[in-house]
Amino acid sequence: MTGFQVEGTPGRTLLDTGRIEVDGELLQVRMKVEKYDFSAHSDHDCLLHTVEKLSPEKIVLVHGDAQVVQAFQKELHSKGFEVFAPRTGEELVL
């Protein structure tokens, strides 16, 4: 299994107990289950490289810690990009 498994999900239950629910029945898994920590997120340098290579007309930042998003927005803006970082529930018309 890869990535974080949220508590209460089938994946987490499988990792924690070696069991999985199928059609309402909790079954013991008879195979080796391993977790590999792969991230599906790009780091700062990869995101910056991608933005610079694609040179989009507008950028909308929608995921991440508020302070990190604000800093990245400021950095991209200083490089000449039009960047938006809407707050939760804020409507953005492009």
Backbone hydrogen bonds, N-H to C=O, Kabsch-Sander energy under -0.5 kcal/mol:
donor,donor_aa,acceptor,acceptor_aa,energy
3,G,36,Y,-1.5
6,V,4,F,-0.6
9,T,6,V,-2.0
13,T,9,T,-2.5
14,L,10,P,-2.5
15,L,11,G,-2.2
16,D,12,R,-2.9
17,T,13,T,-2.8
18,G,13,T,-0.6
18,G,14,L,-1.9
19,R,13,T,-0.7
20,I,27,L,-2.4
22,V,25,E,-2.9
25,E,22,V,-1.9
27,L,20,I,-3.1
27,L,25,E,-0.7
29,V,18,G,-2.8
36,Y,1,M,-3.5
38,F,36,Y,-1.5
47,L,43,D,-2.5
48,L,44,H,-2.8
49,H,45,D,-2.5
50,T,46,C,-2.4
51,V,47,L,-2.6
52,E,48,L,-2.7
53,K,49,H,-2.4
54,L,50,T,-2.6
55,S,51,V,-2.7
59,I,82,E,-2.4
61,L,59,I,-0.5
61,L,84,F,-3.2
62,V,60,V,-0.6
69,V,65,D,-2.8
70,Q,66,A,-2.5
71,A,67,Q,-2.1
72,F,68,V,-2.5
73,Q,69,V,-2.8
74,K,70,Q,-2.3
75,E,71,A,-2.3
76,L,72,F,-2.8
77,H,73,Q,-2.5
78,S,74,K,-2.1
79,K,75,E,-0.8
79,K,76,L,-0.7
80,G,77,H,-1.9
81,F,76,L,-2.1
82,E,57,E,-0.5
83,V,81,F,-0.8
84,F,59,I,-2.9
90,E,87,R,-2.5
94,L,92,L,-0.6
